Amino acid sequence: MNNLSEKSSDRSSSKVIREVDVAVIGAGTAGQNAFRQASTTTENIVIINDGFWTTVCATVGCMPSKLLIAAAGRAHDAKYSDQFGIHADVRIDGKQVMARVQSERDRFASFVTEQVEGWPADKKISGRAHINKDGLIEVNDELIKANKIIVATGSSPFIPDGWADKLGKTLLTSDNVFELPDLPVSMAVIGAGSVGLELAQAFTRLGVAVTLFNRANRVGGLQDEDINNKAIDCLGSDLTMHLNSEIENVGTQTDENQDLAAFVNYKDKDGRSRQWQGEYVLVATGRRNNIEQLGIENLSVELDDKNRPKDLDKNTGQIGNLEVYIVGDANANIPLLHVASDEGFSAGSAICKDNTDANVRLPAIPLSIVFCEPQIANVGMSLPEIKESGLEYVVGNVSFDNQGRSRVMGVNCGLLHIYGCKKTDKILGASMVGPDAEYITHILAVAITNDMCIKALLDTPFYHPTILEGLRTALRDVQDKMAIPYQSYDTQQDGF
């Protein structure tokens, strides 16, 4: 690496110096993929990790949250089946709910641990890495000189200044909420992004009195106002939300039973000062990359005002022409598991320039899904991005309120917008809230990735009766608005 010194500092001169071709810092999804891929071309490699040797997804993210959501879905279906003539008395065992979340979470995490345990012991270092002023990695009692460094230190929940001290043990984040031994009585959730929205609805459906706060009149990161308004309408049927609210202060106090209770002082959307009181405050105000204390500046890496590395190659994670690669949540580009996986794989391939078989994956089409009910999903370009690009576009839409199969299933609340390019007859992007959003947006992602035109998509079969027929209706609307004729023996929505 062109900025690594051959000499260590006086402070570090007594430490053991180990020279390696590649050092991977962080053993989450991106780091593990980078280590595995780089190991195919060099044996002189180490991976350094501080904390658990599993992934955020398996341990505190995707999997435990989906386990909780699955339990919430069963409870909701059982409690609200009256419209089908099904009447049931539902008893929720909070301890059993959380026990299953934890045991199944541990099972998923064990698969990752098993893989890591199969790696050579001399290539794994448990400890917190710091890059000193000479560009050398200090960890435990070792000093490591690496020709190439892959930084995959992940991210951590962001907690506003002072909140941890003010809330004490009543503070929850996505890192510890799944360790609760039982379902709480009440909870405030701060933040209506994907994490806050999913957990707020799940706990609500499991009988917890939840109040969701967000400073903007927005949920799930939606940028299409019509889709956002529809999502608020659909979700508001069973979720108490205070959107456009401003948190003024948080803290704890004793309640009438002399028990410790959390409070949130806030201004509502009309500017009135109010207070919420309850058992816990779950802070879901986003995550921040774990890079600030690493000493990354000693490798000549510059960060912007949001701690994002400048000169980032989004294909490989390489920083300019340095032999430094920052991947996964650490680069704060797109903090999603499948993106971290691809970035780690590409960085692990790119670091070995003599490897003619190196496989660098191009960035995937943007795709995000929020697993609330109805689901929220976005794919491709957002509406603001399209408007800023100057491209001529149309918006095809379909409402799921009266869509055939959706109504049959009792999940008929939603709206899909597909953004079509008038010049190319191709899909620029889409945004939706509705049933089966995870599948509909995957189909659209495949279409965008493979450069399919609207006609080619409409030439594929849409089985009746399925929720996916709503996709066909939206695609037809795109064609109508672009004045491109199509032929079909069935012109009625969903083929009633």
Helices and strands as residue ranges (DSSP letters): G 10-12, E 16-25, H 29-38, E 45-49, H 56-60, H 62-79, G 82-84, H 94-117, G 121-123, E 124-126, E 130-131, E 137-139, E 142-151, E 155-157, H 163-167, G 168-170, E 171-172, G 177-179, E 186-190, H 194-205, E 209-214, H 225-235, E 240-243, E 246-254, E 260-267, E 273-278, E 280-283, E 287-289, G 296-299, E 324-326, G 328-331, H 337-350, E 367-370, E 375-380, H 383-389, E 393-399, H 404-409, E 415-421, E 426-434, H 437-449, H 454-458, H 469-482, G 493-495
